[in-house]
Amino acid sequence: MKLSQFNFTLPEELIAKYPADFRDESRMLVLHRETGEIEHKYFKDLIDYCDEGDLFVFNDTKVFPARLCGNKEKTNANIEVFLLRELNREQRLWDVLVDPARKIRIGNKLYFGENDALVAEVIDNTTSRGRTLRFLYDGTYEEFRDTLYRMGELPIPKWIRPHAEEIDQERFHTIYAEKEGAVATPAAGLHFSKILFKKMEIKGVNTTYLTLHMGLGHFAHVDVEDLSKHKMDSERMFISEETATSVNQTKANGKKVFAVGITSVRALETFVTPRGEINPYDGWTNKFIFPPYKFTVPSALITNFHLPYSTMLMSAAAFGGYHHVMNAYKVAIEEGYRFGTYGDAMLIL
């Protein structure tokens, strides 16, 4: 398919700046992919669409405070550093983005915090905005991480608003977030509340977890018209033996597997055996799912409403059918659904 097929006019006022008052009371559009039928519900109604023995697969990644503000040596110019991934624990090496990039060169030192509590040296250029930093810190690794994270802030996307606020300390994380490493939150999971989890448990619905640390690749601009030529950034992922067994057994029993978010879908579809099963995995994935694509593992998908041209919209369209999903987006705009990380949800059955 072509990039231009995923354009649509999204009124700016429909991009959610803040989360709903209560997690499970955001709106939920239900799309039946076989017929294209649409229902308008609230997220807490999700319980009505699952049965005893069904399985929900969640991504338990946790966002870390990846955005740092500091100053450049000599000029004292303000700079922003966005931590992407840790490259080497012992040497304190990190892959980052810098802004403004044109002023940050190899050999420059960058200072962060009061009294320059943390110093980093630029040791390599990776892309036009990318750099490799070596943080100069004499304490233990745990002390270094604590200092680094204390100086950072949650990386709220700037198309939502420029900086994190107190409300984000709770609401920018899922209630089951556990393993730190993501720079973007798995937004579909933000709708789940403790009450909804309890209702699922009472109904006999099962849950399991995998980990995929989301990077900025989810929000990177696709710059090729032919989607087959787009390359996703590699992201760290983990599927435990317990999770693989739960998924495979659920499918063998003829029950539904609900993938919570595009990241869960990508992880589940990364390595599928010829028998349609998944295996435990500890490694990386650059899986890019776009139409047409034949899914093997998930029976249903929970996702948010995404922005034009986004790879997440492309993956949702692959699952629900391009024409059905794009029509659902048209209806969602007409009905005033909220889009983006803090937006409303869509259940595709």
C-alpha positions, -999 to 999 in steps of 0.1 A, spaced: 0 0 0 9 37 -3 17 62 24 -9 86 9 -37 62 16 -33 68 53 -39 105 52 -71 121 67 -81 155 80 -80 154 118 -93 185 136 -67 197 161 -93 199 189 -98 161 187 -62 154 198 -64 146 235 -43 169 257 -52 151 289 -65 117 299 -101 110 307 -112 115 343 -113 78 349 -93 52 329 -121 29 319 -146 56 311 -131 68 279 -152 61 248 -147 29 228 -157 24 192 -162 -13 184 -155 -24 149 -166 -58 136 -140 -66 109 -161 -92 90 -190 -68 84 -177 -33 91 -205 -28 117 -197 -1 142 -209 2 178 -204 31 202 -195 21 238 -174 30 268 -143 12 276 -157 -4 307 -181 -22 283 -152 -43 271 -161 -70 296 -192 -77 274 -170 -88 245 -149 -114 262 -158 -148 276 -144 -172 301 -111 -187 289 -103 -158 266 -68 -143 270 -56 -106 271 -20 -100 262 -5 -69 277 28 -51 272 42 -44 306 69 -20 295 73 12 316 83 47 303 113 62 319 121 100 322 139 102 289 139 140 283 168 160 298 174 197 296 210 210 300 236 233 287 265 232 263 300 239 275 316 273 270 285 289 252 260 277 280 235 273 252 203 254 262 201 219 248 176 191 250 187 155 251 162 127 245 175 93 258 167 65 234 186 34 247 214 24 269 243 10 248 268 0 274 261 -2 312 297 -2 324 309 27 302 276 48 307 270 50 270 236 61 257 221 65 222 203 99 222 187 126 201 198 162 207 182 196 199 195 218 184 216 192 167 237 215 145 254 229 176 263 196 192 296 181 179 319 152 188 340 162 218 315 187 232 306 184 269 270 188 281 260 197 316 228 188 335 214 197 369 223 222 396 260 227 399 265 206 368 257 174 388 259 153 357 283 157 327 282 139 293 306 139 265 296 135 228 316 107 213 299 99 181 273 112 155 248 85 146 222 104 125 214 141 117 200 144 152 214 113 168 245 112 191 262 88 214 269 102 248 293 90 275 281 101 309 310 110 332 300 97 366 321 81 393 295 65 415 279 31 413 257 22 384 226 24 406 236 59 418 241 69 382 207 57 370 190 74 400 207 107 392 200 104 354 163 96 360 159 123 387 170 149 362 148 137 334 111 142 328 85 119 312 86 122 274 51 135 268 48 139 229 50 176 220 20 173 198 1 167 231 19 193 251 55 203 256 61 191 292 49 166 317 27 176 345 18 161 379 -12 142 364 12 124 340 32 108 368 4 83 372 -17 85 340 11 82 315 18 47 328 -4 17 326 -14 3 360 6 -29 352 38 -11 339 68 -29 354 99 -31 332 115 3 325 129 9 291 103 26 268 103 62 256 66 60 246 37 45 265 16 16 251 -15 38 250 -41 11 246 -33 -2 280 -39 32 297 -77 24 296 -75 -6 319 -84 0 356 -82 -21 387 -120 -24 387 -120 -37 351 -93 -62 359 -113 -75 388 -144 -79 366 -123 -98 341 -110 -121 368 -145 -128 381 -156 -137 346 -128 -161 341 -108 -141 316 -71 -147 317 -42 -123 314 -6 -126 304 23 -102 298 51 -96 273 76 -67 271 83 -45 241 102 -13 249 87 13 225 111 37 209 105 68 189 102 47 157 65 45 164 62 83 159 89 87 132 77 101 99 74 76 71 93 92 43 86 67 15 54 64 -5 59 26 -10 53 12 25 73 -20 17 104 2 17 99 16 52 122 2 79 111 3 115 136 9 143 146 -23 162 131 -25 197 139 -48 226 113 -75 233 108 -104 257 82 -132 256 84 -156 285 78 -193 283 47 -188 305 32 -162 281 40 -184 250 23 -214 267 -8 -193 276 -12 -179 241 -8 -213 224 -31 -231 249 -58 -204 244 -57 -208 207 -58 -246 210 -89 -243 231 -107 -222 205 -108 -191 227 -100 -155 217 -66 -138 222 -70 -101 227 -39 -81 218 -37 -49 239 -21 -24 216 -1 -24 184 31 -33 203 16 -65 216 5 -74 181 40 -68 167 55 -89 194 31 -118 190 36 -118 152 74 -114 152 82 -151 154 54 -175 146 60 -212 140 46 -230 109 21 -245 133 8 -210 142 23 -210 176 47 -186 194 79 -195 212 97 -177 241 119 -150 228 145 -126 242 159 -103 215 149 -75 191 121 -69 166 117 -44 137 84 -60 126 63 -35 105 27 -46 99 7 -29 72 -20 -40 48 -23 -66 34 -12 -89 62 -24 -123 74 -25 -125 111 -17 -157 129 -20 -151 166 -45 -124 178 -83 -128 175 -90 -92 186 -72 -59 189 -75 -30 213 -59 2 201 -63 39 203 -71 63 175 -39 73 158 -27 103 138 -25 105 100 3 86 83 13 68 116 26 33 115 2 24 142 -28 33 121 -13 12 93 -11 -18 116 -46 -13 129 -58 -11 92 -40 -44 85 -59 -61 113 -94 -46 108 -93 -42 70 -82 -10 54 -116 2 42 -134 -7 74 -108 10 96 -106 42 75 -144 43 76 -143 39 114 -119 68 116 -143 89 95 -171 80 119 -150 86 149 -142 122 138 -178 129 131 -187 116 166 -160 136 183 -138 107 195 -105 118 210 -72 108 192 -37 102 203 -20 88 234 -46 101 258 -74 95 233 -103 71 231 -101 34 222 -111 11 194 -119 -26 198 -115 -46 166 -132 -80 167 
